[in-house]
Amino acid sequence: MLFGTWVFSALYAAMPGSWNDAPPLLHVLVHFNLGAENVIAAWFSSMLLLLVAGASMTAFAVDATSRHSRTLLHAGWVVLAVLFLGLSLDELGSLHERASTITRGPDEVVVGWYALMALLWSVLLFMAAFGLLHVRRVRAAPILMVAGVLCFASIPFQEKIEIFAYRAVGAGWQRPHGWLLLEEGTELAGSLFFLASALTYATAMLAKRSEAGGVLVLRLPLVRSLLAACILLALGGAGMIASRQLFGSTPVANGHGMPVNWFPAALAFAAAAFALCAERARGLPAARSVVVMQLVASAFAGANLYGWQFIAAPSLFLRVVLTAALTVGVGMAGMQLFRRVQGVPNRLGIVAWAVLLLWGMVSLKSSLVAPLLYASSSALLLVLLSDAAATPAEPTASGRDNSRGTEASPQAVEPAAHS
């Protein structure tokens, strides 16, 4: 992505005319530009932040069930997950850019920017304190977390330097390519440091559990799991509707991102991860075609590809080719899942997923894309969660249930989703 950012910036600076006169190659390369909005690079950065949120929740789950965790400090992982979830939304929705322009008073004091700086430093101080107080029990984890804090803390200073340079030169100032790469690279490095910190911590805590002779199996009762999933999906749908009402469903003139696109993109990405992990947890080969189609759907929504001219209004031949390719991909993925899942309701859910996914990807009405893709990923998640209960964890040969380390009978195991 950094290389694509450098290539696009160099070609764009050398382009003689306006963006409307740009060659088709630039319209493709802009999707690898980390400095742009509503492109694949922005989706990539947002999903990386979403991965950090997922890794933080993984560390919390491992930490909360460990004998080595005796304090409530492990709840800090949940706070980190919420923070990175918000950062992921901001990356696609340009929320802080909108908030930073809020002014007040006759002198037009930019109160939004000051509020954002106060929030940023509060969050960074919390991250550093959490790393030094709790995560320090795993030697490498706090070092990685503090490195991530330093990366994120340097970004406001880099932006200030650019503002001063612009004011000194005036309207003719152009942002040096090196400064752009440094800022975007620092942001990606910060995300990767936090991801590595959470995964390193979770791995070390699992290693301690393994040394003590325990195996972690997360088991959730099916009814409670489905109820919790439905509540979360309903909250996400409400957020998508609210963001559409507040910010609209089309890109604005100043190039800000579209918050409405984050909800189907994030859910499709989460469904891809769940499909991958759930199959491996049961000892089955991963449904790769399903994962691929979900990632395509996530990028399609997150990068606003349905709004780009070369996709939204192509030639008839190109539209037929794209529709045929998507139909084949969705059909293969649907058939693979259809044969695996058990029960009529789950198989009907797979059919609904395939129909909604294909409809959302080929729909000519852009306002339907986000809700259709969100509904398709919702159906897939509910089916996978329900189907996971069909294969309960088996006890070991000694009759002990590895998930709890106590005597368990196969007949007494409650149907549950496990991973």
N, C-alpha and C positions, 0 to 999 in steps of 0.2 A: 504493500500500500504506500509506503514511503517512496519507493522507486517510482510508482505510478504518479504520485504527487509531484515529484521532481520533473518527470517527463512532461506531464500536462502543463505545469507552470512554465517550463521553458518554451514549449510550442505555442502556448497561449500568448506569452510575451512577444514572440516573434510574429504573431499573426497580424497582417496589415489592416484588415477590415474589422467589422463588428462581429459579435457572437452569432448573429443571424446568418452571416456569410461564412461561418466556419465550416471546414470540410467535415464529412461524416466521421472521420477518424477521431477528431476532437470530441465529438458528441459521445463517442465510446470511451475515450480516455478520461473524460471528466468523471466517470464513475469510479475511478481509482484515485481521485483527488480528495485527500482528507480535509482540505480547506473548504470544500463545497458542501451544500446541504441537499437532501433528497437524492442521494447517490448511493451506490453500493458501498463506498468507503465509509460513509456515515453510518450505514446499517452495520457494517463490520465492527466499527468502534462501539456502537450501541450494544451489540450482542456480546462483545467482549466484556463490557461492564455488567451485562446480565449474567454472564458466566461467573463473574466474581461474586455476585449476589447468591447464585446457586452454590458456589463453593463455600461461602460463609455459612449458609444454612446446613451444608454437609458437616462442616466443622462443629456447628452447634449441636447437631444430632449426635455426633460421636462424643462430643465433650459432655453433653448432658447425661449420657448413659454410662459414663466412665467413673470408676471408683476413685480416680485421681482428681476428679472435679468435685470439690466440696463447697464451693462458694457460688453465689449468684452471678459472679463476674462473667460466666460463660454466656449469659444473656446478651453480652455485648456483641456477639456474633449476629444476633437477630437485628440489632441496631445497624450494624455494618451492612447486612443484607438489604434492609430498607433504604439505607443511604445510596447504595449502588443501584438499587432498583430505580430510585429517583434520578440518579445520574444517567442511567440508560435511557429513561424517558426524555430527559433533557437533551441528550445527544441527538435524538431524532426530532424532538419537538421544539428545539431552540427556546426553551423556557427562560433561561437566564438572560439571553439576549433581549427578550421582550421585557423582562423585569428590570433590567439595568437601565432602560430608557425612561422609567417612571420619574417624573419631576414633580416638584411642589413649590408653591410660593411665587411671589412676583419675580424673584431672581432665577426661577427655574432651577432650583437646586436638585441635583440628580440623587434623590433619596434612594432610588432603587439600587444604584451601584453600591452605595455605602452599606445598605442592608445586606446585599449579596456578599460583600467582603466580610462583614461581621459573621454571617452564617458560615462562610467558607472557613474562616480561621477557627470558629468554634468546632466545626466538624473535624478539621485537621488535628486540633488539640485533643479531641476525643479519640481519634484513631491512634495518635502517638501514645496517649496515656493507656489505652487498652492494650496496645502492643507491649508496653513496658511492664504493666502490672499483671496481666494474665497470660498473654501469649508467650512470655519470656520462658515459660517452662519447657518449651521446645527451642533449642538454641538458635536455629537458623530463622525461625518464623518471625520473631520481632525485628530482626535485622532487615528482612525483606519488607516488612510492614513499614518500618521507619523510612526505608528507601522510597517506598511508594508515596509516603507523606511528603518527603522532600521534593519528589517530582511534581506532585500536584501543587505544592506551595510555591514552586518557582514560576508557574504559569502566569499568575497576576503580574509578577515583576517583568516577565518577558513582554506582556501586553503593554505595560506602562512604558517600556523602552520604545516600543513601536509607536505609541501615541506621541511621545516627545519627538521622535524622528519625523513623524508626519507634520507636527506643528512647526518644526524648524524649517522644513522644505516647502510645505504648502501642497497645493493640488497636484503638482507634478511628481509627488513622491510615489515610488513603487516599492512594495514590500519585497525585500531581498528573498530569494528562494531559500537561502540557508536559514533565515529566521523562521520561515514557514515550516521547514523540515524539523528545526529544533523544537518548536512549540508542539507540533503534532507528534513528533517522536517522543517527547517528554511525557505527553499525555498517555500514549500507548504503553510506554515503559512503566508509568505509575500503575496502570491497570494490570499489567503482567506481574509486577511485584506483589500486588495485593492478591492476585490469583495464586501465585506461587506460595505466598505466606499461608493462606487458608488451607491449601492442599497439603503443604508440608506439615502443618499442625495436625490436620486430620489423620494423615498417614502415620505420624509419630504416635498419636494417641491410640490408633488401631494396633500399632506394633506392641505397645504396652499391654493392651488387652490380650493380644495373641500370646505374649509371653506368660500371662497369667492363666492361659488355657481357655479363654473365652472367645466366642465368635459373635460379631454383631449382626443381627438380622432385624431389620425394622419391619414390624408387623402392625398393620392398622386394620381394625374391623371394617368390613366392607361397607356397611350402612353408614357408619360415621365418615368413612373416607369419601363416599359418593356425596354425602350431604355437605361436607367441607368443600369438596371440589365444586359443587353447584353454587355454593355461596360465593366462592372466589371468582368463578366464571361470571356470575351475575354482577359482582362488583366491577370486574373488568369491563363488561359490556356497558354498565352505567358510566364508567369513566370514558369509554370510547364515544358514547352519545354526548356526554357533557363537553368533551374536547371538540367535537364537531360543532356544537352550538357556540362555543366560545371562540374558536380559532378558525372555523370553516374547514372545508374538505378540498380546497385547491391551494396551490402554492401562492404566496403573496409576492408582491413586486420586489420587496427587499431581500428575497431569497431565504427567508426563515424556513425551518423545517416544519413538518406537519405532525402535531401530537397525535392526531387520529390514526396515523399509520403505525404508531408504535404498538398499539394494543394487538392487532392481528399479527404483526411481525414477531413480537415477544412471545405470544401464545403459540404460534407455529414453531418457533425455535424451541420452546419448552417442550412441546409435544414431540419434536424430533429427538430431543435428549431423553425423554421418558421412554419413547419407543425403543431407543438403543439400549438403555439401562435395564428396562423391564425384561427384555428378551434374554439378555446376558445373565441376569440374576437367576433365571429359571433354567439356565444351561442350554438355551436355544440359540441358533445363529441369528444374528441381528437382521431385522427386515430392512435391508439397506435401501431398497427402492422406496419404502415409506419414508425413511430418514431423508433421502435425497429430495423427494417431492415436497416434504415439509420445509426443508431449507430453501428450496426454490420459491415456495409460497411466501416464506418469511422475507426473503430478499425482494421479492416482487412487490410486497406491500411496504416494507420498510424503506426501500429506495425509491418509492413512488414510480416504479417502472410503468405502471398502467397510465401514468399521466405524461410520459415522454412521447414526443411526436412520432418517433420512428417505431414505437410499439403501438400507441393508441390509434394511429391512422396510417398503417402501412398499406402496401398494395394488396390487392385481393389475393394474389399468389402467395405472398409472404404470410398473410393472415391464415390462409388455408394450411400452409406448412407448419406454422406455430401451433395452430389448433390441433392438427394431427399429431404432432410430437407430444403435446401435453396430454392428449387423449390416450395415447399409447402408454406414456409414463404413469398416469393416474390409474389406467386399467391394470397394468402389471402390478402396481403396488396394491391396488384393491384386491386383486385375485390372490396375491400372496397372503394378505391379512385375512381374507375371507376363509381360506382353508385352515388357518391356524386357530381362529377364535372359536369358542364354543357357545351354543345357544342361539336361538332365533333373534332375540333382541340385540345381541352383540353384532350379529351378521347384518341385521337391518341398519345398525349404526355405521358399519363399514360402508354400506351402500350410500347412506346419507353423506358420509365424509367424502366419498369419491365424487358424488354429484355436486355437492356444494363447492368442493375445491375446484373442480373443472369449470363450473359456472362462474366462480369468482375470477378465475384466471383469464377466461375468454370473454367476459361480459363487456359489452360496448358501453354500458352505463357506469361511469367511474364511481358514482356515489354508492353502488352496490358492492364494490370490490372489498372494502374493509369489513363490512358486516358478514358477507358471505364467507370470507376466509376465516374470520373469527369463529363463526358458527361451525365451519368444517373442522377446525382444530379442537373446538370444544367437544364435538362428537367423537373425535379420535381419542382424546384424553379419557373421556368417560368409558369408552369401550375398552381401552387398554387397562384402566383401573379395575373395571368389572371382570375382565378376563383373567387378570392376575390372580384373582381369588380362586380360580378353578384349579390351581396347582399349589396347595398349601405346603409349607416347609415340612420336609420329612424328618423324623427323628433319626438319630444315629443308631448304629447297631446295638449300642449299650442301652438304648431306650431313653436316652437323654435328649432333650430338645436343645439344640445348640443356641437358639435365640435367647434362652433364659437360663440355661445351665441347670435345670431342674427336671425331675421326672415328668414325662409327658406321654400320653397315649395317642396313637394316630386317630382314634375315633373321637378324642376330646378336643382336637384342634379345631378352633372356630374358623370358618371360611374367612380369609383375610387377604388383602392386597399386601404383598411383601416385595422387598427389593434389597 
